[in-house]
Amino acid sequence: MNINILGIESSCDDTSAAVISDGILLSNVIAGQKVHENYGGVVPELASRAHQENIVPVVAEAIRQAGISKNDISAIAFTRGPGLLGSLLVGTSFAKGLSMALGIPLVDVNHLHAHVLAHFIKKSENDPVPQFPFICLLVSGGNSQIVLARSYCDMEILGKTIDDAAGEAFDKCAKVMGLPYPGGPHIDRLAAMGDAKRFRFSKPRIPGLDYSFSGLKTSFLYTLRDELKTDPEFIEKNKADLAASLQSIIIEILMDKLEKAVKIHPEVKSIAIGGGVSANSGMRKAVESFCQKNGLKAWIPERAFTTDNAAMVAIAGYFKYLNQDFCPLSSPPYSRVTI
Ligand code: KG4
């Protein structure tokens, strides 16, 4: 009998469902939410409502694409947190209702764990996966962390942001430039056409392996404010160079601490990246070239698995299912939690 895990993700503004069978991905359906574009960021109230609209068709489609029936599902894995509480409640309540209706176990998944375990999503039996221990640079709109993964369930945060996440730095600076939300992909696209050495923004001096991005945001804002005084067309004329310089300093900040972490943990032979910002072309290149220079193996995820998706929730749930690590129906979602 196959172990079929239905994964459900609803932590922020993507409603997603996926089916993993004996560790192999059968389907991964994602419904994004365009409703936030006009607001320059995710509006929690609107996100919950859109999840309510999307959850039933998304789950039905994931089961259909997997070519199984709902009675073939062995367990339901759902994102319990961290995330927006109203959004999490939709996925959590749906998962509980379906698990009761089908009489199958429920598996709760930590969203950050799932981002790290996204590297274990296989499309076929022979797909390679990382060896433990490895370091994962987890960078998204809400998190920037260096995670040491010792096993599927043993992970330690070596460093994290003390203020903004790297994705927030991309998005907030992009907003100042008048770019749409989320700004990260727009900065990435413009950066490819710009000169990364043209502007130099300030770099934080934070001890240890922690990050800080709020000073960089202020430095970017002040540069633009000062230049606009003498040239109102400054942003328009320098868009590509601003984007390239911003992207380059964010990557420099991320890589500095990653290099430090690798020195402290010589037992680590592989570096993985995850989270929305790991879709960034410059960051992917920087990690690949760092690994090449240092004899390390780089694990760069497929772009579809960098942003929020249920495939990573289903694979994380699969490993917990193998350990019979289930969660009671009374478990509430949590908005804040660490690995
Ligand atoms: O992991 P994710 O989908 O969800 C959150 O944690 O919110 O990450 C979203 C973040 C946003 O800040 C977005 O701007 C950023 O990932 N992002 C990128 C790129 N694609 C998405 N940042 C830089 N370059 C990209 N290509």
Boltz pocket constraint, residues with backbone or C-beta under 6 A from the ligand:
constraints:
  - pocket:
      binder: B
      contacts: [[A, 12], [A, 139], [A, 140], [A, 141], [A, 142], [A, 143], [A, 166], [A, 167], [A, 168], [A, 170], [A, 171], [A, 182], [A, 183], [A, 184], [A, 185], [A, 188], [A, 275], [A, 276], [A, 277], [A, 278], [A, 279], [A, 280], [A, 281], [A, 306], [A, 307], [A, 308]]
      max_distance: 6.0
